[in-house]
Amino acid sequence: MRAAWSLKYRAAILERNPALQLLRIVEAYGAIQRQLEKLEKDSPERRKLDNAINTLDRLRNGDLRPQLDELRFTTKG
């Protein structure tokens, strides 16, 4: 079973509608922040969550859009 933050993160990454993607990013960011608050400073999961936050920031800023579009195109059937 996937963690709630992971499901929201995946939804943000896979969302194609720009109007909905920002909402998904905000939801994922909040879920990740809540999970970070539960973890110890030296938790191994913290690095994974920090990387997810950085990816969401890049996605929100448009830095990942060309790479994600290319990935979606090349992985279709």
Secondary structure as UniProt FT lines:
FT   HELIX           4..14
FT   HELIX           18..38
FT   TURN            41..42
FT   HELIX           44..60
FT   TURN            61..62
FT   HELIX           65..75
//
